[in-house]
């Protein structure tokens, strides 16, 4: 593995490394994300943040996407690899991550508006001043000696703020440390009873503890999800060449 770039700040060592055609982002030697333009899906955990878009009943009508926590920009690249009509708003607290997304992960900046800001503050200030989003991907983690952990509590306050930014057919996608955290958090318990959310699904991967929660404002089905995937050869799980690897279940 080759070191392409690194930068040391007071509390963080950023490194971009390559493994063949794959570019990887490390912070303090913790593997954060990766991207290979020749292989938009690779069967790893990062695919699970991008896949929920296929729960939309008409994926061609999706226009505005909000990504909270850009990291290296892998999920943005995945979205742009399969859809050419999206406009993506990327909110990232760490200016070095934005730099890496642009310079090393080669995010197409003509389709993305990056804002260096605290996601909680941006959402709180923007909920009455911005267009609503068909898809919100919330992947906000902080690093510590114990490893990455969610940086914003998934509670009623955060749910209400994010729900106000969703269109009537919108999806909220959130990364959790584990399935237990996802199922037990206040946000999920509220969503199960909420009239705003019609369906809740979750993705997991055999090699990771993380759980990706999907909160749908419209009723959704696994059948429609699989049908949408089949529109793309790389995502058709009936093909031997498909690299997708995930578990999907409905919460209610």
Secondary structure, DSSP 4 states (H G I P E B T S, - for coil): -EEEEEEE-SS-EEEEEEETTEEEEEETTEEEEEE-TT-S--SSTTHHHHHGGGGSS-GGG--EEEEE--TTSHHHHHHHHH-SS-EEEEEES-HHHHHHHHHTS---TTSEEEEES-HHHHHHHHTTTS--EEEEEE--EE--TT--EESS--SHHHHHHHHTTEEEEEEEEEEES-HHHHHHSHHHHHHHH-SS--EEEEEE-TT---EEEEEESS---HHHHHHHHTTSGGG-TTSTT-----EEEE--
